Amino acid sequence: MADLNDPTTYWWRNAVIYQVYVRSFADSDGDGIGDLPGITSRLPHLADLGVDALWITPFYTSPQHDHGYDVADYRDVDPLFGSLSDADDLVARAHELGLRVVVDLVPNHTSDQHEWFQAALAAGPGSPERGRYLFRDSPAGKEDGTPPNNWESVFGGPAWTQVDDGQWYLHLFDSTQPDLDWRNPEVPAMFEDVLRFWLDRGVDGFRVDVAHGLFKEESLRDQVVAEGGRASSGQVNTDHSMVSRDLKDEPMWDQPEVHDVYRAWHRVLDEAGPDRMAVAEAWTQTPESMAAFVRPDELDQAFNFAWLLADWSAEAFATVITDTLAAVEPVGASPTWVLSNHDVVRHVTRYGGGAQGLARGRAATLAMLALPGSSYLYQGEELGLEQVDVAPEDRQDPSYLRTGEVGRDGCRVPIPWGGDEAPYAFGPGTGQPWIPQPADWASLTVDAQTGAEGSTLEFYRAALAARREFAWTAGDEVELLDLGADVLAFRRGPVTVVLNCGETAIELPAGELLLSSGPVDDGKLPGDTAAWLR
C-alpha cells in the first residue's frame, strides 16, 4: 500500500509551491518581458527562499491575447519566452537545486490561431474539423443574428462569436479562445499526447487551467437565471478575480463527464512515475464538488480558494479550515492553501494596504503555512508587494480591453530584484518592462531585503525553514483552540498557532516562541500578528 507520507514520492502533499508568472519574473534579453532563461537564472532565489517547487504559467506558442492562456501549439515554446532547449535547461537546473517543476496546461480552449481552429474555419459547417470545437447554428425559428444560447463570457459579453458562414463558436473566455468539444475523441487523445510530451521532458506535474470546464451540458441549453438577473459564467466579479457564489444553474461548468478525463490523466501520470502530480484550478460551487476532483484515481490536488476569499476574521479563517479539512478527508487528499495569484488583487492590498495590510498579510501567511497540506505562493508576495494601480494606457488584460473594467494587470507587474529605479534588475535593459513598475519599489527589491532584519523576504525565508522541521511529521489533525472571538488559534502536532485578528494585544499561551510575523513584546501578541509556539 502506498505510503502517502513519503516526501520523495508524494512530495506535493506537504509542499510549498511558488507560482511564476512567466512574463513578470525575470527577463534575460532586455525586451522587458520575462522568459525561460530569465527564470533559470533566478532559480537560486527560489532555492534560498526554501520552496519545494515552482509552477510556471503558460509559455507555449501563442498570439498572447490572454498572455499565454490562448495556446496555438502545446508542444513548443513561444519565441517570446525562449525555446524547447531553454525549457529543458530550466527543468534540469531546477532539479539540480532540488526544485520540482509544474507547468500550466490549458485544456478547455485553444487559441484561434491553433491549427485545428484554422482548419475548422476553412472546412465549413458539418465538417470533422469543426467537430473538434463547439460550432452551432442560430436557434431554429430565430433570426440569423441570434446566438445559440444565452451564455456569457467570463470576460464579458456573449460567449458566442459568429463566423462568415453564419455559424457560431463557443468561447467561455475571450473570443480568441474557442472552447474545445471534449466529446470528440480526438480532443482527449491530443491532450494525453501533450501530457506525455512534457512528462518525457522531465516536468514533475501540471496545473490544470479551468479544470471544471471542458464538458458542457450536451444540449447547450440556455442558462436559467434569476428574475432580473442575466446569464453569466458565475465566475468573476468586477475586477475579474474569481469569487465563490451561491448555488446556481451552470450548464457550462462542472459536468460529471469531466471526471473521466482526469481518471485517464491519472493513468498517464502513473505511467511516468508515482512522483508526478496534477493540481486542478476548479472553481466549484461547494467543497464537496471540489473534493470530487481529488478522489484517489483523479487529480492529486485542487486549489482551495476559500482561504484567499475569507474576510480578515478569526471566525472566517476557522470556518475555512474546518470546511476544507472536512471536504478532503473522505477522499484522502491533501488540502491546499493560497492567498494570492495572477488573477486576484494581491493580499496585502486586500487586507487594507500599507503597514496594516502588510502586517495582516504576513500574519495570514504564517497561519496558512502551519496547516497540513500544500501552500501556494505567488511571486512577489515574499517581498510584500501590493497591487499596483496601473495607468489605463498601460493596461493589457483582455478583460479590461473587452469590458473597460479594471482587470488583473495590477498583480502582474514585473517584480523588482535590485537597484534604485526601474527596471530594478528585472532584465538587462534600462527601460520600463511590459507593465511599468512603481517609482517607490527600491526598498522592496530582493537585494534590498536580503539580510535586512525584519524584512518580509527574511520573514518568508525563516518561516519556510521552520516549516520544514514539522511539515511532514506534525500529522493532518488540526485542533482549534478558543482564545477569544478575535483570535484564530489551533494546534497541529507539536506546533500551536495563534493569529490575533483583533486590535488588542493578547497573552500568548505557554510554549517556546518559534517565530512570529511581527514583534512580540513580553509575551503579548499584538493585533494583526501571528506566532508559532512549541
TAURMO-V224045 format. One record per residue. NEAR is the number of other C-alpha atoms within 12 Angstrom. D_CENTER is the distance of its C-alpha to the mean C-alpha in Angstrom with 2 decimals. Layout:
near: <NEAR	NEAR>
d_center: <D_CENTER	D_CENTER>
//
This chain:
near: <5	11	13	24	25	19	21	22	21	29	35	47	41	42	42	43	41	42	40	41	40	46	42	44	47	42	39	30	25	24	25	35	39	44	40	42	36	37	42	38	28	34	35	22	29	39	28	23	37	33	43	39	39	48	44	44	41	42	44	39	30	32	26	29	27	36	37	37	39	40	40	35	32	35	29	26	29	31	25	32	42	30	21	25	19	27	36	25	25	36	37	22	27	34	24	16	26	23	36	40	47	41	41	38	38	39	44	41	45	46	37	35	25	29	21	31	36	22	20	30	31	18	17	23	25	19	19	22	25	32	28	37	42	44	37	33	29	24	21	13	10	12	12	19	21	23	32	33	32	28	37	33	35	37	40	34	25	30	37	38	36	26	26	14	21	23	28	34	43	43	41	40	41	37	34	36	41	42	44	39	37	31	24	20	17	20	27	28	20	22	31	28	20	29	41	29	20	33	31	21	26	29	40	42	45	43	36	40	31	33	39	39	39	43	36	33	24	19	15	28	20	25	27	23	20	13	7	7	11	21	29	32	40	37	35	27	24	22	28	33	32	34	28	26	21	13	16	24	24	32	31	44	34	32	27	21	23	34	31	23	33	37	25	23	37	34	24	33	34	25	18	23	21	25	29	38	44	44	43	40	35	39	35	37	27	25	33	24	27	39	39	38	47	39	28	25	26	33	44	46	46	47	45	46	37	36	38	39	29	26	22	35	28	36	27	23	38	35	20	32	38	24	23	35	31	24	28	34	24	18	25	27	37	42	46	43	42	40	45	44	38	40	35	34	38	41	44	36	28	29	31	21	21	18	20	27	26	33	37	40	44	42	48	47	46	44	46	45	45	51	48	41	47	39	44	43	44	42	44	40	40	46	38	43	42	39	37	33	24	26	18	19	16	24	27	28	36	32	32	29	22	25	20	21	23	33	38	39	42	38	41	46	45	42	50	43	38	25	24	23	25	31	39	37	37	44	36	24	22	20	20	29	35	34	35	36	39	29	17	19	32	25	26	33	36	37	25	25	27	26	16	18	16	23	27	39	36	30	36	38	34	30	35	37	24	28	37	25	20	28	35	31	21	25	23	32	24	27	24	26	22	20	25	22	21	28	39	40	38	36	30	32	24	26	36	36	45	52	54	45	38	27	18	17	26	30	22	31	25	15	19	17	26	26	37	40	41	35	24	25	17	12	19	24	35	32	32	41	45	45	49	43	30	24>
d_center: <31.44	28.05	27.53	23.96	24.61	25.09	22.67	23.59	22.93	20.24	18.57	15.07	16.67	17.06	14.95	13.13	10.36	9.74	7.16	9.71	9.69	12.84	14.95	14.83	15.14	18.74	21.35	24.15	26.50	26.85	25.65	23.17	20.09	18.07	18.70	18.71	21.95	20.61	17.73	20.47	22.73	20.36	19.35	22.09	20.25	17.46	20.29	22.16	19.28	19.29	15.87	16.13	13.69	11.46	8.65	9.78	8.70	11.69	15.07	17.30	20.35	19.52	21.40	18.33	18.78	15.03	14.41	14.08	12.51	16.24	17.47	21.22	21.56	19.15	21.56	21.95	20.49	20.91	23.81	21.92	19.84	22.63	23.93	23.53	25.64	23.24	20.41	22.92	23.86	20.35	19.93	23.46	23.16	20.02	21.98	24.98	23.12	21.93	18.25	16.44	14.46	11.56	11.34	9.46	11.76	12.49	15.22	15.73	17.41	18.87	20.15	23.59	24.79	24.06	27.50	27.25	26.84	29.54	31.77	31.12	32.27	35.32	36.31	36.70	36.62	36.99	36.20	34.23	31.99	31.06	30.49	27.21	25.76	26.54	29.61	31.93	35.11	35.81	36.89	40.54	42.84	40.44	41.04	39.46	36.83	35.22	31.70	31.55	29.85	28.51	24.76	22.81	19.90	16.55	17.56	21.00	24.30	25.44	23.25	26.24	27.88	31.48	32.78	36.34	37.86	36.82	34.06	30.58	27.18	24.14	20.91	18.47	16.68	18.74	22.25	21.51	19.03	21.47	20.35	21.74	24.23	23.13	26.66	28.02	28.35	27.74	24.05	23.09	25.53	23.90	20.41	22.03	23.71	20.51	19.11	22.46	22.58	19.58	20.54	23.98	22.72	21.42	17.64	16.68	13.90	11.51	7.99	9.41	8.45	10.32	11.72	13.96	15.51	17.85	20.96	22.68	25.89	28.47	30.77	28.24	30.06	29.62	27.14	29.16	28.51	30.13	33.33	32.77	29.11	27.61	25.61	21.90	18.63	18.09	14.52	14.69	16.75	18.67	16.05	13.80	11.13	10.59	13.24	15.09	18.51	21.91	22.77	23.73	24.86	22.05	23.72	20.89	18.20	18.11	21.42	23.00	23.44	19.76	20.35	23.05	20.65	18.56	21.89	22.94	19.83	20.43	23.89	22.79	20.58	23.57	25.87	24.05	24.19	23.20	20.80	18.34	15.28	12.60	9.58	9.14	6.84	10.14	11.16	14.55	17.43	18.48	17.54	19.99	18.45	15.07	17.21	18.83	15.94	16.49	20.25	21.91	22.41	18.99	15.46	15.08	12.18	10.07	7.33	9.84	9.25	12.97	13.06	11.06	13.43	16.51	19.36	20.86	23.16	24.28	24.92	21.49	19.83	22.48	21.88	18.17	19.28	22.12	20.40	17.44	19.93	22.29	19.87	18.89	22.38	24.30	22.22	22.09	18.34	16.66	14.47	11.10	10.62	8.26	9.78	7.86	5.13	6.61	7.49	9.36	12.46	12.42	13.68	16.98	17.84	16.89	19.21	22.03	21.68	24.36	25.73	24.96	21.30	20.96	23.02	21.00	17.69	19.30	20.84	17.77	16.09	19.30	19.51	16.00	16.76	19.95	18.65	18.83	15.88	12.85	11.17	7.89	8.96	8.04	10.98	13.97	13.53	16.09	18.37	18.14	17.13	17.40	16.38	18.86	21.19	21.18	24.56	24.81	26.30	23.35	20.58	19.08	16.30	17.74	17.23	19.55	21.89	22.23	22.72	23.66	21.33	19.37	15.97	12.90	14.97	15.61	12.36	12.58	16.08	16.89	17.22	20.81	22.41	26.09	29.06	30.31	29.10	26.63	25.21	25.19	25.39	22.20	24.53	28.26	29.02	30.33	28.94	25.85	22.66	21.09	20.05	22.75	22.21	24.09	27.56	27.12	24.48	27.11	27.01	23.23	23.19	22.60	26.33	27.42	25.50	26.36	29.25	29.41	30.20	27.91	25.24	21.61	21.00	23.84	22.65	19.31	21.41	23.83	21.40	19.70	23.23	24.53	21.73	22.72	26.14	25.22	21.75	23.49	26.78	26.20	25.54	23.36	25.71	24.94	28.02	27.62	30.46	32.28	32.82	33.04	31.24	29.22	28.18	25.41	26.98	26.39	27.73	26.02	28.60	30.39	27.93	28.33	25.66	26.84	24.82	27.23	25.77	29.28	31.53	34.23	34.20	34.64	36.42	34.24	35.30	37.21	35.54	34.78	32.19	29.61	27.29	26.59	24.16	27.27	31.05	32.81	36.48	39.10	36.96	35.59	31.87	31.39	29.24	25.56	25.75	24.74	26.58	26.71	30.21	31.89>
//
